[in-house]
Amino acid sequence: MKNAEWAARGNKVFIGTYNRFPAAMVKGSGCRLWDADGKEYLDFLAGIAVCALGHCHPAVTGAIRRQAETLVHVSNLFHTQPQIQLAELLVGNSFADRVFMCNSGAEANEAAIKLARIHSGEGRYEIISLAGSFHGRTLAAVAATGQPRFHQGFEPLPQGFVHAEFGDPHTIEALVSPRTCAILCEPIQGESGVRPLGSEYIRAIRDICDRHGLLLIFDEVQTGLGRTGTLFAHEQLGVTPDIMTLAKALGNGLPIGAMLTTENIAASLTAGSHASTFGGNPVAAAAAVEVLTIMLADGFMASVREKSAYFIDKLQTVAARYPLLTSGVRGSGLLLGLVLTDRGIEHGADIVQQMFEEGALINFAGNTVLRFVPPLIVGAAEIDLLIDRLCRVLDRLT
Ligand SMILES: *Cc1c(COP(=O)(O)O)cnc(C)c1O
């Protein structure tokens, strides 16, 4: 069966929450995908920053296969080896002492919100997050998300969420009240257009937390796990959070999320206070153990930083070559955005569509930038190919 037939069948049965490309993907390997018509794509979306080791990484596939043949699910009424190994790896390589496992980014943020509230005690429930942030689609996560377009029609949202303007610590501090328990932010805003908070701003946020006794929660669902060239983005900012959430790349495509915190804060969640039936499922956890083992091996992060420098250089050349359409590059590691001018923004969706037709997958984040989040194993030749296709598309627009 071909793309068109699959799309027609899918469009008949799904609730229309997604605007999908007209392709049914059937196979993936490394940075490549193939659709039902046999067309090959260069994948610089990686399942929305999920397949950090590329599609069907042999070692991860092997770990999934072995675990699937051994034990798939028992619930959290029992210990399982992969989940313990994963938690040890996360704790051993972060500021945290304790981990709660779940299945997605939104769920990890829900866990963080619940922990911040229960730890802070009665009357202290309010969470400050930033305009332009994205924290997921469940009701509390969407309430934390600082973009009104995600709220519309779903009110009343859970209470206790306020949003500060992006970029100015004073607007955050002005919102602090006796009700406040935490500040939640992404080190680099991903969905709203690859907007880095920067180390000065993030340090000011940490300072506000310290002066007012608030918890600092970093949503590293997108920035974490090597995406920015270090295991966690905050390592480059000189700031440590109290709580951190992870998901996307953790299972390289299997659904798994995690909420990490320190011993003292973790003690506020006791048996029965929070749970997940599937969270840290043995198969997803086995995949994640393999992901972390590969990422923690010597040279992996250095290679991400090398490719990042190479890619940034190429994107800057593109920005210089098409000044009518693009105004620069931002982001870090392999979470990069080519910033579009007003004229470029008008063509943003069209550029993504034409890239798709050229066999290159990217997206238009926050209606401001072309976002590139390739697998972290991307090669220089693949970056060159992507840039060629991008220039071909941009040439047609100028
Ligand atoms: C993708 C994302 C989420 C939501 O993750 P889901 O797995 O879709 O629930 C939350 N926060 C950030 C920063 C994200 O990029």
The ligand as a Gaussian input file, in Angstrom:
#p B3LYP/6-31G(d) Opt

LIG

0 1
 C        8.088000      17.749000      24.204000
 C        8.163000      18.520000      25.453000
 C        7.304000      18.262000      26.541000
 C        6.164000      17.290000      26.452000
 O        6.581000      15.980000      26.281000
 P        5.496000      14.850000      25.899000
 O        6.317000      13.596000      25.941000
 O        4.957000      15.182000      24.558000
 O        4.444000      14.883000      26.939000
 C        7.504000      18.963000      27.703000
 N        8.481000      19.875000      27.817000
 C        9.313000      20.162000      26.787000
 C       10.389000      21.162000      26.985000
 C        9.181000      19.507000      25.573000
 O        9.989000      19.816000      24.553000

